[in-house]
């Protein structure tokens, strides 16, 4: 089972069906997602996820909506029901179900830092995620997405989540309007917000291991690059010294340059700091570098 499917299974088992307000807003979340369409006075929701259909049907039954039909076509589950007239928070525009002006009026109320109102918003976002959301396995990459049927709905949800300090990006798709996250920390915050507690623990565990692995890789790459640089420089220095020897110019070098040249030939893998410590009168890295640069300059002229 994919990380996304496992997450939806856990969300579908959240036991909050006693509160009618939470149930209503979670259903609204499903209805404004791009997987729900409205045609000939019928609502149709389709998904490949069995847990989504089960949760959707429980929400309907809990609100006294029993005249729905579920069918399986290939790998797709489809639930069909008549237009819902008592939900004032939504309205029907063409084949889309959108948030109504009444929902806009209650928006301020929903944004209050009140436990009951916050739980209502969480139920709404959970419904949207269950209805049309997905999240990649964090071992591969960080990407969470929810697709709504209209830009207006997407803007409202984006604004609601910004109040909770979760900052989504928006993108137009052929099938609707996507709200997405690509930062591990932001994804973790959203999963916690909608009540996916076990998924958050798993996500964070994978994220910590992945970040550690990336840090180790960066360190190894950096050390490899530095080692490569050191070896390249040493080869260049040795070639310059050998050229001076071949041309009979080596013995004419000042004693300070001759001493460091001999040490470099004898210790091709040594760092500049190590070479400096080997001198009769030890000097620092910059001093060794200066002497070796002088030798290279003599070869060029």
C-alpha positions, 0 to 999 in steps of 0.5 A: 500500500502506498504512503498516500493510501495508508494515510487515507485509510487512517483518516477514514477511521477518525471517530468524529461522526457524532458531531454533525457540524464536523460531518457536514464540513468534511462532506463539503470538503469532498463536494468541492474537490475536483473528483466530484461533479454535478450533472442533471441534478445528480452529484457524482463522486469517483475514486480508486480508493475504497476507504474514500468511498466508505468514508463518503457514504458514512458522512452521507448516512450520518446526515440522513442522506440515504438515497445514494448508490455505489458502483464499481467500474473497473478500478473506480468506485463511484457514488451517485446521489441527488442534489443536496438542497439543505447544505446552504454553504455550497451552490451548484455552478454548471458541473461544479459544486462551489462554496456559496456566499453563505460560506463566505459570510461564516468565514470570519467565524470559522477563522476564530481561534476557538477550538470548536471552529478550528475543528470545523476547519480541520474537518473541511480540509480533511474532506478536501484531502480525502476527496482529491488529495495525494502525498508522495512517499517522503523517501522519494520526494516531498509533495502534497497536493489537493485539487479543487474544482474552482479557483474561487474555492482554492483561494478560500481554502488557501486563505483559511490554511494561511491563518493556520500558518500553512502556506500552500502554492496554487497552480491551474490544472486541466482538471481543476486548481491545485493547492500543493506543498513541496516542503517537508515541514509544511507537509508535516504541519498539514498532516497534523492539522487534519488529524493524521497523527500516525502518518505524521510520526511515520513522515517525520521518521522518514524525513529525519533519516532522509535529511541525515542521509542527505547531510552525510552525502553532502559532507562526503561530496564536499570532502571528495571535492576538497581531496580532488582539489588537493591531489590536483594541486599536488600533481601540479606542484610535483610536475613543476619540481621535476621539470626544474630537476630535468632542466638542471635548475633545481640546485639553484633554488633558495634553500627554503624552496628546495626544502619544501620541494623535497618534502613535496616529492617525498610526501605527494599525499600530504596536505599543505598544513602537514608539509609545513609541520615537516619543515625544520622551522615549521610554517603555516598553510599559507606560507607553504602555499606561497613557496610552492607557488614560487616554484610553479612561477619559476617553471612558467618563466 
